[in-house]
Amino acid sequence: MKFIAEINVMPLKVLLDPQGKAVEKVMQNTGFSEISNLRIGKHITLEIEAPTKEDAMKRVNEACSQVLSNPTMEGYEYKLIEK
């Protein structure tokens, strides 16, 4: 079975996000004063082949925790869609 994983990797909320803070400041200086707490992360889409949805989820979790994110600084969430 083939699946598509839509993965979002974000900095942990307890950590400073310097890129997000810089963009937030620019947004506020250009007329978007109502915007706050801006954080920037990564969106990753991948295709995975696995015998079951549970197997695909296990492999996506492994990929996220070992390669696609830094568990010390980032968290991730994903959704898996059967193709």
BELVEN-V386559 format. One record per helix or strand. SS is the DSSP state (@ for helix, = for strand). FROM is the first residue (numbers start at 1). TO is the last residue. If there is no record, write none. Layout:
BEGIN
ss=(SS;SS)
from=(FROM;FROM)
to=(TO;TO)
END
This chain:
BEGIN
ss=(=;@;=;@;=)
from=(2;18;42;53;74)
to=(11;29;49;68;82)
END
